[in-house]
Amino acid sequence: MIGQIVSRLRHGVPEIERRRAFDASPPLVYTVLAAVALATAAGLLLLRFTIDPDIFLYALWPAWLWLGGILVKRVGHTSIGGAAEVAGLVYAGAFAFIFGILCLTAIATSDQDAALHRADLALGFDWRAFADWIRPYNLTQSILTAVYRSLVWQSAAIIALLFAAGRGQRAWRLAAAWFASLLLCSAFYPFFPAQGPMVYFHFQEAQFPGLLSDSPWRFGPIIHAVRDQGLRHIEPVLLTGLITFPSFHVAAALILGWAAGPVRYVGPVFVVLNALMGVSAIICGPHYLVDIIAGIGAGLAGIVLSKYIVAFRIKAE
Protein backbone atom coordinates (compact mmCIF):
# COMPACT_ATOMS: atom_id res chain seq x y z
CA MET A 1 0.00 0.00 0.00
CA ILE A 2 2.82 2.46 0.90
CA GLY A 3 4.60 1.53 -2.34
CA GLN A 4 1.43 2.21 -4.31
CA ILE A 5 1.04 5.63 -2.70
CA VAL A 6 4.69 6.54 -3.42
CA SER A 7 4.34 5.33 -7.02
CA ARG A 8 1.21 7.39 -7.54
CA LEU A 9 2.81 10.47 -6.04
CA ARG A 10 5.68 10.09 -8.52
CA HIS A 11 3.85 9.05 -11.66
CA GLY A 12 0.34 10.24 -11.03
CA VAL A 13 -2.96 8.37 -11.09
CA PRO A 14 -4.50 6.79 -14.18
CA GLU A 15 -6.75 9.28 -15.98
CA ILE A 16 -9.96 7.36 -15.25
CA GLU A 17 -9.25 7.33 -11.51
CA ARG A 18 -8.26 10.98 -11.54
CA ARG A 19 -11.54 11.95 -13.17
CA ARG A 20 -13.49 9.79 -10.75
CA ALA A 21 -11.76 11.47 -7.83
CA PHE A 22 -12.25 15.07 -8.89
CA ASP A 23 -15.61 14.79 -10.62
CA ALA A 24 -17.04 14.38 -7.12
CA SER A 25 -15.99 17.92 -6.16
CA PRO A 26 -18.82 20.21 -7.29
CA PRO A 27 -17.25 23.43 -8.61
CA LEU A 28 -20.24 25.57 -7.61
CA VAL A 29 -19.55 24.92 -3.91
CA TYR A 30 -16.07 26.34 -4.37
CA THR A 31 -17.43 29.19 -6.49
CA VAL A 32 -19.88 30.22 -3.76
CA LEU A 33 -17.15 30.13 -1.11
CA ALA A 34 -14.77 32.12 -3.31
CA ALA A 35 -17.45 34.78 -3.84
CA VAL A 36 -18.11 34.96 -0.09
CA ALA A 37 -14.37 35.23 0.61
CA LEU A 38 -13.95 38.07 -1.90
CA ALA A 39 -16.99 39.95 -0.56
CA THR A 40 -15.75 39.49 3.00
CA ALA A 41 -12.25 40.71 2.14
CA ALA A 42 -13.76 43.78 0.48
CA GLY A 43 -15.94 44.42 3.54
CA LEU A 44 -13.00 44.11 5.92
CA LEU A 45 -11.01 46.62 3.87
CA LEU A 46 -13.84 49.11 3.37
CA LEU A 47 -14.84 49.03 7.03
CA ARG A 48 -11.17 49.20 8.10
CA PHE A 49 -11.13 46.06 10.22
CA THR A 50 -7.80 44.75 11.47
CA ILE A 51 -7.22 41.14 12.46
CA ASP A 52 -5.16 39.67 15.29
CA PRO A 53 -2.68 37.26 13.59
CA ASP A 54 -3.33 34.65 16.30
CA ILE A 55 -6.81 34.16 14.85
CA PHE A 56 -5.38 32.43 11.80
CA LEU A 57 -4.07 29.63 14.02
CA TYR A 58 -7.70 28.53 14.35
CA ALA A 59 -7.86 28.13 10.57
CA LEU A 60 -4.81 25.89 10.30
CA TRP A 61 -6.41 22.57 11.16
CA PRO A 62 -9.39 22.83 8.75
CA ALA A 63 -7.01 24.10 6.05
CA TRP A 64 -4.67 21.16 6.57
CA LEU A 65 -7.62 18.77 6.67
CA TRP A 66 -8.86 20.14 3.34
CA LEU A 67 -5.40 20.08 1.73
CA GLY A 68 -4.75 16.59 3.06
CA GLY A 69 -8.01 15.43 1.51
CA ILE A 70 -7.02 16.85 -1.87
CA LEU A 71 -3.63 15.11 -1.73
CA VAL A 72 -5.10 11.78 -0.62
CA LYS A 73 -7.58 11.92 -3.50
CA ARG A 74 -4.61 12.60 -5.77
CA VAL A 75 -3.23 9.15 -4.96
CA GLY A 76 -6.56 7.45 -5.56
CA HIS A 77 -8.07 7.10 -2.07
CA THR A 78 -11.27 8.88 -2.97
CA SER A 79 -13.37 8.04 0.09
CA ILE A 80 -10.83 9.04 2.74
CA GLY A 81 -9.68 12.03 0.73
CA GLY A 82 -13.21 13.09 -0.11
CA ALA A 83 -14.29 12.97 3.52
CA ALA A 84 -11.30 15.07 4.58
CA GLU A 85 -11.85 17.54 1.73
CA VAL A 86 -15.53 18.09 2.50
CA ALA A 87 -15.04 18.26 6.28
CA GLY A 88 -12.14 20.68 5.93
CA LEU A 89 -14.18 22.80 3.54
CA VAL A 90 -17.17 22.94 5.91
CA TYR A 91 -15.08 24.00 8.91
CA ALA A 92 -12.86 26.42 6.97
CA GLY A 93 -15.90 27.94 5.26
CA ALA A 94 -17.73 28.40 8.56
CA PHE A 95 -14.62 30.08 9.98
CA ALA A 96 -14.47 32.46 6.99
CA PHE A 97 -18.15 33.35 7.38
CA ILE A 98 -17.46 34.72 10.87
CA PHE A 99 -15.50 37.61 9.35
CA GLY A 100 -18.30 38.37 6.91
CA ILE A 101 -20.84 38.37 9.72
CA LEU A 102 -18.69 40.82 11.69
CA CYS A 103 -18.73 43.11 8.63
CA LEU A 104 -22.53 42.86 8.53
CA THR A 105 -22.63 43.63 12.25
CA ALA A 106 -20.91 46.96 11.61
CA ILE A 107 -23.76 48.05 9.31
CA ALA A 108 -26.63 46.29 11.09
CA THR A 109 -29.80 48.04 12.18
CA SER A 110 -30.82 48.48 15.83
CA ASP A 111 -31.66 45.50 18.04
CA GLN A 112 -34.90 43.74 17.15
CA ASP A 113 -35.47 41.84 20.41
CA ALA A 114 -38.76 43.62 21.09
CA ALA A 115 -40.11 42.73 17.63
CA LEU A 116 -38.97 39.11 17.93
CA HIS A 117 -40.55 38.86 21.40
CA ARG A 118 -43.83 40.27 20.06
CA ALA A 119 -43.77 37.69 17.28
CA ASP A 120 -43.30 34.96 19.89
CA LEU A 121 -46.27 36.23 21.88
CA ALA A 122 -48.37 36.27 18.72
CA LEU A 123 -47.53 32.57 18.37
CA GLY A 124 -48.57 31.96 21.98
CA PHE A 125 -45.04 31.50 23.34
CA ASP A 126 -43.60 33.50 26.24
CA TRP A 127 -39.80 33.06 26.36
CA ARG A 128 -39.47 34.58 29.83
CA ALA A 129 -42.04 32.16 31.26
CA PHE A 130 -40.23 29.26 29.57
CA ALA A 131 -36.89 30.37 31.07
CA ASP A 132 -38.45 30.64 34.53
CA TRP A 133 -39.84 27.12 34.12
CA ILE A 134 -36.56 25.48 33.05
CA ARG A 135 -34.32 27.46 35.42
CA PRO A 136 -34.44 24.97 38.36
CA TYR A 137 -33.50 22.00 36.14
CA ASN A 138 -29.72 22.28 36.06
CA LEU A 139 -29.11 18.73 34.83
CA THR A 140 -31.51 19.23 31.94
CA GLN A 141 -29.70 22.44 31.03
CA SER A 142 -26.33 20.65 31.09
CA ILE A 143 -27.60 17.84 28.87
CA LEU A 144 -29.07 20.33 26.41
CA THR A 145 -25.77 22.24 26.41
CA ALA A 146 -23.85 19.06 25.50
CA VAL A 147 -26.34 18.37 22.71
CA TYR A 148 -26.11 21.97 21.49
CA ARG A 149 -22.31 21.80 21.36
CA SER A 150 -22.39 18.56 19.37
CA LEU A 151 -22.57 20.72 16.25
CA VAL A 152 -18.79 21.13 16.59
CA TRP A 153 -18.05 17.46 15.91
CA GLN A 154 -21.17 16.20 14.18
CA SER A 155 -20.33 17.67 10.78
CA ALA A 156 -17.04 15.76 10.51
CA ALA A 157 -18.54 12.56 11.92
CA ILE A 158 -21.50 12.53 9.53
CA ILE A 159 -19.36 13.41 6.50
CA ALA A 160 -16.99 10.53 7.34
CA LEU A 161 -19.94 8.15 7.79
CA LEU A 162 -21.44 9.17 4.46
CA PHE A 163 -18.22 8.53 2.56
CA ALA A 164 -17.70 5.23 4.40
CA ALA A 165 -21.23 4.21 3.36
CA GLY A 166 -20.55 5.10 -0.28
CA ARG A 167 -22.71 8.24 -0.14
CA GLY A 168 -20.10 10.84 -1.02
CA GLN A 169 -22.57 12.77 -3.17
CA ARG A 170 -24.80 13.23 -0.13
CA ALA A 171 -21.83 14.54 1.86
CA TRP A 172 -21.31 17.17 -0.82
CA ARG A 173 -24.99 18.04 -0.62
CA LEU A 174 -24.54 18.48 3.13
CA ALA A 175 -21.74 20.98 2.48
CA ALA A 176 -23.76 22.78 -0.20
CA ALA A 177 -26.85 22.97 2.03
CA TRP A 178 -24.70 24.16 4.93
CA PHE A 179 -23.32 27.11 2.99
CA ALA A 180 -26.61 27.94 1.26
CA SER A 181 -28.46 28.12 4.58
CA LEU A 182 -25.61 30.07 6.17
CA LEU A 183 -25.85 32.58 3.32
CA LEU A 184 -29.60 32.91 3.88
CA CYS A 185 -29.20 33.41 7.63
CA SER A 186 -26.44 35.96 7.03
CA ALA A 187 -28.64 37.86 4.56
CA PHE A 188 -31.37 38.33 7.20
CA TYR A 189 -28.98 39.03 10.08
CA PRO A 190 -28.25 42.77 9.58
CA PHE A 191 -31.99 43.48 9.52
CA PHE A 192 -32.72 41.42 12.66
CA PRO A 193 -29.75 41.70 15.03
CA ALA A 194 -30.60 40.97 18.65
CA GLN A 195 -29.01 40.91 22.08
CA GLY A 196 -30.74 37.60 22.75
CA PRO A 197 -33.49 36.79 25.24
CA MET A 198 -31.14 36.24 28.19
CA VAL A 199 -29.90 39.82 27.94
CA TYR A 200 -33.23 41.26 26.83
CA PHE A 201 -35.08 39.81 29.83
CA HIS A 202 -32.22 40.66 32.23
CA PHE A 203 -31.44 37.09 33.30
CA GLN A 204 -28.03 36.66 34.94
CA GLU A 205 -25.49 33.94 34.22
CA ALA A 206 -25.61 32.82 37.88
CA GLN A 207 -29.29 31.98 37.45
CA PHE A 208 -28.46 29.28 34.89
CA PRO A 209 -25.40 27.39 36.18
CA GLY A 210 -26.49 24.30 34.28
CA LEU A 211 -25.77 25.94 30.92
CA LEU A 212 -22.01 25.73 31.63
CA SER A 213 -21.33 28.61 29.25
CA ASP A 214 -21.39 32.38 29.08
CA SER A 215 -22.15 32.47 25.34
CA PRO A 216 -25.87 33.36 25.81
CA TRP A 217 -24.68 36.61 27.42
CA ARG A 218 -21.58 37.21 25.28
CA PHE A 219 -22.75 37.80 21.71
CA GLY A 220 -24.99 40.79 22.53
CA PRO A 221 -22.14 42.92 23.90
CA ILE A 222 -20.01 41.97 20.87
CA ILE A 223 -22.72 43.24 18.52
CA HIS A 224 -22.96 46.44 20.55
CA ALA A 225 -19.17 46.95 20.51
CA VAL A 226 -18.82 46.46 16.74
CA ARG A 227 -21.95 48.30 15.63
CA ASP A 228 -22.27 51.09 18.20
CA GLN A 229 -18.77 51.60 19.60
CA GLY A 230 -16.76 51.21 16.40
CA LEU A 231 -14.73 48.16 17.44
CA ARG A 232 -12.69 47.21 14.37
CA HIS A 233 -9.95 44.94 15.71
CA ILE A 234 -10.91 41.28 15.43
CA GLU A 235 -9.52 39.14 18.24
CA PRO A 236 -10.20 35.48 19.12
CA VAL A 237 -12.79 36.54 21.73
CA LEU A 238 -15.01 37.76 18.87
CA LEU A 239 -15.14 34.33 17.22
CA THR A 240 -18.63 33.37 18.30
CA GLY A 241 -22.06 33.03 16.75
CA LEU A 242 -23.87 36.36 16.40
CA ILE A 243 -26.92 35.48 14.31
CA THR A 244 -30.18 35.23 16.23
CA PHE A 245 -32.76 35.34 13.43
CA PRO A 246 -32.86 32.94 11.66
CA SER A 247 -31.15 30.37 13.86
CA PHE A 248 -28.32 28.78 11.87
CA HIS A 249 -27.89 26.21 14.65
CA VAL A 250 -31.40 24.95 13.89
CA ALA A 251 -30.78 25.05 10.14
CA ALA A 252 -27.59 23.03 10.63
CA ALA A 253 -29.39 20.51 12.86
CA LEU A 254 -31.99 19.95 10.16
CA ILE A 255 -29.32 19.54 7.47
CA LEU A 256 -27.22 17.14 9.55
CA GLY A 257 -30.23 15.02 10.50
CA TRP A 258 -31.36 14.91 6.86
CA ALA A 259 -27.87 13.96 5.63
CA ALA A 260 -27.33 11.19 8.18
CA GLY A 261 -30.86 9.79 8.08
CA PRO A 262 -30.37 7.13 5.35
CA VAL A 263 -27.17 5.68 6.90
CA ARG A 264 -27.96 2.24 8.25
CA TYR A 265 -28.00 1.74 12.03
CA VAL A 266 -26.55 5.12 13.05
CA GLY A 267 -28.77 7.33 10.90
CA PRO A 268 -31.76 7.31 13.29
CA VAL A 269 -29.43 8.14 16.19
CA PHE A 270 -28.26 11.29 14.44
CA VAL A 271 -31.83 12.20 13.50
CA VAL A 272 -32.85 12.11 17.17
CA LEU A 273 -29.68 13.91 18.28
CA ASN A 274 -30.28 16.73 15.82
CA ALA A 275 -33.94 17.01 16.72
CA LEU A 276 -32.80 17.54 20.31
CA MET A 277 -30.15 20.00 19.14
CA GLY A 278 -32.83 22.06 17.43
CA VAL A 279 -34.84 22.11 20.66
CA SER A 280 -31.75 22.95 22.75
CA ALA A 281 -31.12 26.10 20.69
CA ILE A 282 -34.03 27.91 22.33
CA ILE A 283 -32.31 27.98 25.73
CA CYS A 284 -28.64 27.37 24.86
CA GLY A 285 -28.46 29.79 21.92
CA PRO A 286 -30.51 31.35 23.19
CA HIS A 287 -33.17 31.94 20.55
CA TYR A 288 -36.69 33.24 20.33
CA LEU A 289 -39.24 30.78 18.98
CA VAL A 290 -39.49 32.70 15.70
CA ASP A 291 -35.71 32.24 15.28
CA ILE A 292 -36.24 28.48 15.50
CA ILE A 293 -39.04 28.52 12.92
CA ALA A 294 -37.03 30.71 10.55
CA GLY A 295 -34.02 28.42 11.04
CA ILE A 296 -36.11 25.44 9.94
CA GLY A 297 -37.03 27.39 6.81
CA ALA A 298 -33.38 28.23 6.12
CA GLY A 299 -32.38 24.59 6.56
CA LEU A 300 -35.11 23.34 4.21
CA ALA A 301 -34.14 25.95 1.62
CA GLY A 302 -30.50 24.89 1.90
CA ILE A 303 -31.38 21.23 1.35
CA VAL A 304 -33.45 22.06 -1.75
CA LEU A 305 -30.75 24.33 -3.19
CA SER A 306 -28.02 21.76 -2.50
CA LYS A 307 -29.47 19.45 -5.14
CA TYR A 308 -28.88 22.03 -7.86
CA ILE A 309 -25.53 23.22 -6.50
CA VAL A 310 -24.07 19.71 -6.49
CA ALA A 311 -25.63 18.80 -9.85
CA PHE A 312 -24.13 21.84 -11.55
CA ARG A 313 -21.00 20.00 -12.73
CA ILE A 314 -23.04 17.25 -14.35
CA LYS A 315 -25.17 19.76 -16.22
CA ALA A 316 -22.13 21.80 -17.26
CA GLU A 317 -20.51 18.78 -18.83
C-alpha positions in Angstrom: 0.0 0.0 0.0 2.8 2.5 0.9 4.6 1.5 -2.3 1.4 2.2 -4.3 1.0 5.6 -2.7 4.7 6.5 -3.4 4.3 5.3 -7.0 1.2 7.4 -7.5 2.8 10.5 -6.0 5.7 10.1 -8.5 3.8 9.0 -11.7 0.3 10.2 -11.0 -3.0 8.4 -11.1 -4.5 6.8 -14.2 -6.8 9.3 -16.0 -10.0 7.4 -15.3 -9.3 7.3 -11.5 -8.3 11.0 -11.5 -11.5 11.9 -13.2 -13.5 9.8 -10.8 -11.8 11.5 -7.8 -12.3 15.1 -8.9 -15.6 14.8 -10.6 -17.0 14.4 -7.1 -16.0 17.9 -6.2 -18.8 20.2 -7.3 -17.3 23.4 -8.6 -20.2 25.6 -7.6 -19.5 24.9 -3.9 -16.1 26.3 -4.4 -17.4 29.2 -6.5 -19.9 30.2 -3.8 -17.2 30.1 -1.1 -14.8 32.1 -3.3 -17.4 34.8 -3.8 -18.1 35.0 -0.1 -14.4 35.2 0.6 -14.0 38.1 -1.9 -17.0 39.9 -0.6 -15.7 39.5 3.0 -12.2 40.7 2.1 -13.8 43.8 0.5 -15.9 44.4 3.5 -13.0 44.1 5.9 -11.0 46.6 3.9 -13.8 49.1 3.4 -14.8 49.0 7.0 -11.2 49.2 8.1 -11.1 46.1 10.2 -7.8 44.8 11.5 -7.2 41.1 12.5 -5.2 39.7 15.3 -2.7 37.3 13.6 -3.3 34.7 16.3 -6.8 34.2 14.9 -5.4 32.4 11.8 -4.1 29.6 14.0 -7.7 28.5 14.3 -7.9 28.1 10.6 -4.8 25.9 10.3 -6.4 22.6 11.2 -9.4 22.8 8.7 -7.0 24.1 6.1 -4.7 21.2 6.6 -7.6 18.8 6.7 -8.9 20.1 3.3 -5.4 20.1 1.7 -4.7 16.6 3.1 -8.0 15.4 1.5 -7.0 16.9 -1.9 -3.6 15.1 -1.7 -5.1 11.8 -0.6 -7.6 11.9 -3.5 -4.6 12.6 -5.8 -3.2 9.1 -5.0 -6.6 7.4 -5.6 -8.1 7.1 -2.1 -11.3 8.9 -3.0 -13.4 8.0 0.1 -10.8 9.0 2.7 -9.7 12.0 0.7 -13.2 13.1 -0.1 -14.3 13.0 3.5 -11.3 15.1 4.6 -11.9 17.5 1.7 -15.5 18.1 2.5 -15.0 18.3 6.3 -12.1 20.7 5.9 -14.2 22.8 3.5 -17.2 22.9 5.9 -15.1 24.0 8.9 -12.9 26.4 7.0 -15.9 27.9 5.3 -17.7 28.4 8.6 -14.6 30.1 10.0 -14.5 32.5 7.0 -18.1 33.3 7.4 -17.5 34.7 10.9 -15.5 37.6 9.4 -18.3 38.4 6.9 -20.8 38.4 9.7 -18.7 40.8 11.7 -18.7 43.1 8.6 -22.5 42.9 8.5 -22.6 43.6 12.3 -20.9 47.0 11.6 -23.8 48.0 9.3 -26.6 46.3 11.1 -29.8 48.0 12.2 -30.8 48.5 15.8 -31.7 45.5 18.0 -34.9 43.7 17.1 -35.5 41.8 20.4 -38.8 43.6 21.1 -40.1 42.7 17.6 -39.0 39.1 17.9 -40.6 38.9 21.4 -43.8 40.3 20.1 -43.8 37.7 17.3 -43.3 35.0 19.9 -46.3 36.2 21.9 -48.4 36.3 18.7 -47.5 32.6 18.4 -48.6 32.0 22.0 -45.0 31.5 23.3 -43.6 33.5 26.2 -39.8 33.1 26.4 -39.5 34.6 29.8 -42.0 32.2 31.3 -40.2 29.3 29.6 -36.9 30.4 31.1 -38.5 30.6 34.5 -39.8 27.1 34.1 -36.6 25.5 33.1 -34.3 27.5 35.4 -34.4 25.0 38.4 -33.5 22.0 36.1 -29.7 22.3 36.1 -29.1 18.7 34.8 -31.5 19.2 31.9 -29.7 22.4 31.0 -26.3 20.7 31.1 -27.6 17.8 28.9 -29.1 20.3 26.4 -25.8 22.2 26.4 -23.9 19.1 25.5 -26.3 18.4 22.7 -26.1 22.0 21.5 -22.3 21.8 21.4 -22.4 18.6 19.4 -22.6 20.7 16.2 -18.8 21.1 16.6 -18.0 17.5 15.9 -21.2 16.2 14.2 -20.3 17.7 10.8 -17.0 15.8 10.5 -18.5 12.6 11.9 -21.5 12.5 9.5 -19.4 13.4 6.5 -17.0 10.5 7.3 -19.9 8.2 7.8 -21.4 9.2 4.5 -18.2 8.5 2.6 -17.7 5.2 4.4 -21.2 4.2 3.4 -20.5 5.1 -0.3 -22.7 8.2 -0.1 -20.1 10.8 -1.0 -22.6 12.8 -3.2 -24.8 13.2 -0.1 -21.8 14.5 1.9 -21.3 17.2 -0.8 -25.0 18.0 -0.6 -24.5 18.5 3.1 -21.7 21.0 2.5 -23.8 22.8 -0.2 -26.9 23.0 2.0 -24.7 24.2 4.9 -23.3 27.1 3.0 -26.6 27.9 1.3 -28.5 28.1 4.6 -25.6 30.1 6.2 -25.8 32.6 3.3 -29.6 32.9 3.9 -29.2 33.4 7.6 -26.4 36.0 7.0 -28.6 37.9 4.6 -31.4 38.3 7.2 -29.0 39.0 10.1 -28.2 42.8 9.6 -32.0 43.5 9.5 -32.7 41.4 12.7 -29.8 41.7 15.0 -30.6 41.0 18.6 -29.0 40.9 22.1 -30.7 37.6 22.7 -33.5 36.8 25.2 -31.1 36.2 28.2 -29.9 39.8 27.9 -33.2 41.3 26.8 -35.1 39.8 29.8 -32.2 40.7 32.2 -31.4 37.1 33.3 -28.0 36.7 34.9 -25.5 33.9 34.2 -25.6 32.8 37.9 -29.3 32.0 37.5 -28.5 29.3 34.9 -25.4 27.4 36.2 -26.5 24.3 34.3 -25.8 25.9 30.9 -22.0 25.7 31.6 -21.3 28.6 29.2 -21.4 32.4 29.1 -22.2 32.5 25.3 -25.9 33.4 25.8 -24.7 36.6 27.4 -21.6 37.2 25.3 -22.8 37.8 21.7 -25.0 40.8 22.5 -22.1 42.9 23.9 -20.0 42.0 20.9 -22.7 43.2 18.5 -23.0 46.4 20.5 -19.2 47.0 20.5 -18.8 46.5 16.7 -21.9 48.3 15.6 -22.3 51.1 18.2 -18.8 51.6 19.6 -16.8 51.2 16.4 -14.7 48.2 17.4 -12.7 47.2 14.4 -9.9 44.9 15.7 -10.9 41.3 15.4 -9.5 39.1 18.2 -10.2 35.5 19.1 -12.8 36.5 21.7 -15.0 37.8 18.9 -15.1 34.3 17.2 -18.6 33.4 18.3 -22.1 33.0 16.8 -23.9 36.4 16.4 -26.9 35.5 14.3 -30.2 35.2 16.2 -32.8 35.3 13.4 -32.9 32.9 11.7 -31.1 30.4 13.9 -28.3 28.8 11.9 -27.9 26.2 14.6 -31.4 24.9 13.9 -30.8 25.1 10.1 -27.6 23.0 10.6 -29.4 20.5 12.9 -32.0 20.0 10.2 -29.3 19.5 7.5 -27.2 17.1 9.5 -30.2 15.0 10.5 -31.4 14.9 6.9 -27.9 14.0 5.6 -27.3 11.2 8.2 -30.9 9.8 8.1 -30.4 7.1 5.4 -27.2 5.7 6.9 -28.0 2.2 8.3 -28.0 1.7 12.0 -26.6 5.1 13.1 -28.8 7.3 10.9 -31.8 7.3 13.3 -29.4 8.1 16.2 -28.3 11.3 14.4 -31.8 12.2 13.5 -32.9 12.1 17.2 -29.7 13.9 18.3 -30.3 16.7 15.8 -33.9 17.0 16.7 -32.8 17.5 20.3 -30.1 20.0 19.1 -32.8 22.1 17.4 -34.8 22.1 20.7 -31.7 23.0 22.7 -31.1 26.1 20.7 -34.0 27.9 22.3 -32.3 28.0 25.7 -28.6 27.4 24.9 -28.5 29.8 21.9 -30.5 31.3 23.2 -33.2 31.9 20.6 -36.7 33.2 20.3 -39.2 30.8 19.0 -39.5 32.7 15.7 -35.7 32.2 15.3 -36.2 28.5 15.5 -39.0 28.5 12.9 -37.0 30.7 10.5 -34.0 28.4 11.0 -36.1 25.4 9.9 -37.0 27.4 6.8 -33.4 28.2 6.1 -32.4 24.6 6.6 -35.1 23.3 4.2 -34.1 25.9 1.6 -30.5 24.9 1.9 -31.4 21.2 1.3 -33.4 22.1 -1.7 -30.8 24.3 -3.2 -28.0 21.8 -2.5 -29.5 19.5 -5.1 -28.9 22.0 -7.9 -25.5 23.2 -6.5 -24.1 19.7 -6.5 -25.6 18.8 -9.8 -24.1 21.8 -11.5 -21.0 20.0 -12.7 -23.0 17.2 -14.4 -25.2 19.8 -16.2 -22.1 21.8 -17.3 -20.5 18.8 -18.8 
